[in-house]
């Protein structure tokens, strides 16, 4: 079975991880930190906004089940691509949206998807397209956060509505 890796920053990685776990063809989703200059940063360090890292997820997926273009269309639906340094209630450069491409082929697909979707938004797309440089998995307590804490206020008020919206808009891509 072929596999690919996508590294995506869409704001809070609790939200992004939970959203991508809904998709058919996704084999693994790991929350973490991408693109910064501090090796092996901690959540506390990234939260200062000074490490250059964004909260991100690494998605391991089967492109025969979930083509990269569809994965990116879904990504654009589960974050605000017109907002820089902010996603919902989360503010700071660590929440800036980005696609970290792993190959020239991924870059070309991302460029095409961004051109396709740009007319759908009232403001320019702020999601950056950046070459992949690094990814550090987040601390264990961040993994499966939504699944382990569905009653936490952030999960109920921010993540759950985002997942409901994704379920309605992308039903054919979701796991049964």
C-alpha distance (Angstrom), angle and dihedral (degrees) to the residues before:
residue distance angle dihedral
X1 . . .
X2 3.80 . .
X3 3.78 117.9 .
X4 3.76 135.5 -166.8
X5 3.77 134.1 -171.5
X6 3.78 123.9 -134.4
X7 3.80 120.7 -170.7
X8 3.79 111.8 -159.9
X9 3.78 133.7 173.9
X10 3.78 112.0 -158.6
X11 3.77 103.5 156.0
X12 3.78 120.6 -87.7
X13 3.78 108.5 29.1
X14 3.81 91.4 -145.7
X15 3.82 87.9 65.8
X16 3.78 95.8 42.0
X17 3.80 94.1 46.8
X18 3.82 92.7 50.2
X19 3.81 91.7 47.5
X20 3.81 95.4 51.0
X21 3.80 93.5 46.8
X22 3.83 87.2 67.5
X23 3.82 94.1 65.2
X24 3.79 128.6 99.7
X25 3.79 110.1 -123.8
X26 3.81 94.9 31.5
X27 3.78 108.8 124.9
X28 3.82 99.7 178.7
X29 3.79 139.8 -4.1
X30 3.80 119.8 -160.3
X31 3.82 121.9 -174.1
X32 3.77 116.5 -142.3
X33 3.78 149.3 116.7
X34 3.80 125.5 -64.1
X35 3.76 140.6 -173.9
X36 3.78 102.8 11.9
X37 3.79 135.1 123.5
X38 3.84 100.6 -123.6
X39 3.81 114.1 89.2
X40 3.81 116.0 -129.6
X41 3.81 96.2 -4.5
X42 3.77 123.4 -166.6
X43 3.79 125.1 -129.0
X44 3.79 89.0 -107.9
X45 3.82 91.8 53.5
X46 3.81 93.5 47.1
X47 3.83 90.1 47.1
X48 3.82 90.1 63.4
X49 3.81 89.2 65.2
X50 3.82 90.1 -132.0
X51 3.84 100.9 104.0
X52 3.80 97.1 70.2
X53 3.82 89.0 -125.6
X54 3.77 124.9 128.8
X55 3.78 124.0 -150.0
X56 3.80 101.4 -106.1
X57 3.77 145.3 157.8
X58 3.75 130.7 -129.2
X59 3.78 109.9 -142.5
X60 3.79 118.8 -162.0
X61 3.80 107.3 -161.2
X62 3.80 145.2 164.6
X63 3.84 107.1 -114.8
X64 3.82 90.8 -159.8
X65 3.82 88.9 63.7
X66 3.80 98.3 30.4
X67 3.80 114.6 24.5
X68 3.81 114.4 -145.8
X69 3.82 91.1 -117.7
X70 3.83 91.1 57.2
X71 3.80 90.7 46.4
X72 3.83 88.5 54.2
X73 3.82 93.8 46.4
X74 3.79 87.4 54.1
X75 3.81 90.6 47.0
X76 3.81 90.1 55.4
X77 3.80 89.9 51.8
X78 3.83 94.5 52.1
X79 3.80 97.8 50.4
X80 3.80 135.5 39.8
X81 3.81 103.1 -104.8
X82 3.81 92.2 -172.4
X83 3.79 95.3 60.5
X84 3.79 121.3 86.1
X85 3.83 120.4 -163.3
X86 3.79 91.1 4.2
X87 3.80 140.8 70.9
X88 3.79 113.8 -179.6
X89 3.80 109.2 -56.3
X90 3.82 93.0 -9.5
X91 3.81 114.7 95.3
X92 3.81 131.1 -175.1
X93 3.79 140.6 67.6
X94 3.81 89.9 -78.7
X95 3.84 87.1 70.2
X96 3.82 96.0 51.3
X97 3.79 110.5 126.0
X98 3.80 120.1 -117.8
X99 3.76 144.3 159.9
X100 3.81 110.8 -141.0
X101 3.80 104.7 -158.1
X102 3.81 119.5 -148.7
X103 3.81 97.4 -163.2
X104 3.78 142.1 15.5
X105 3.81 87.8 -104.7
X106 3.82 90.8 57.1
X107 3.80 89.4 47.4
X108 3.82 92.2 53.1
X109 3.81 92.6 48.1
X110 3.81 91.4 47.7
X111 3.81 91.4 50.0
X112 3.81 90.5 50.5
X113 3.82 93.3 48.0
X114 3.80 91.3 47.8
X115 3.85 90.7 51.3
X116 3.81 89.8 47.5
X117 3.82 94.2 50.5
X118 3.82 100.6 36.9
X119 3.85 94.5 87.1
X120 3.82 89.9 56.3
X121 3.82 93.2 66.4
X122 3.82 127.7 74.4
X123 3.82 91.5 -141.0
X124 3.83 132.3 39.3
X125 3.80 117.8 -81.5
X126 3.81 109.2 -97.5
X127 3.82 95.1 -175.6
X128 3.81 105.5 117.2
X129 3.79 124.5 -134.5
X130 3.81 105.9 -143.2
X131 3.79 136.0 168.2
X132 3.79 113.0 -105.0
X133 3.80 111.1 -105.2
X134 3.79 107.0 157.4
X135 3.77 145.9 -13.8
X136 3.79 127.5 -166.2
X137 3.81 118.7 -168.4
X138 3.79 114.2 -120.7
X139 3.75 122.8 -115.2
X140 3.80 115.7 -73.6
X141 3.81 94.3 -106.1
X142 3.84 89.7 65.3
X143 3.80 94.5 56.8
X144 3.80 115.9 101.9
X145 3.80 87.6 -3.4
X146 3.80 95.6 157.6
X147 3.82 93.1 46.6
X148 3.81 91.2 49.8
X149 3.84 97.1 41.4
X150 3.83 108.2 30.8
X151 3.81 92.1 148.0
X152 3.81 95.6 53.1
X153 3.83 109.4 115.1
X154 3.84 94.1 -117.9
X155 3.80 90.4 50.3
X156 3.81 94.1 48.4
X157 3.81 96.8 41.9
X158 3.82 102.9 35.9
X159 3.81 112.4 16.1
X160 3.82 102.1 37.6
X161 3.85 94.8 54.2
X162 3.81 90.5 46.6
X163 3.82 90.6 52.5
X164 3.81 92.0 47.4
X165 3.81 90.1 53.1
X166 3.83 90.3 49.7
X167 3.81 92.1 48.6
X168 3.81 91.1 54.8
X169 3.80 97.3 43.7
X170 3.82 99.7 41.2
X171 3.80 105.2 32.8
X172 3.85 94.9 140.3
X173 3.83 91.0 56.8
X174 3.81 96.0 49.3
X175 3.76 130.4 98.2
X176 3.82 113.5 -105.7
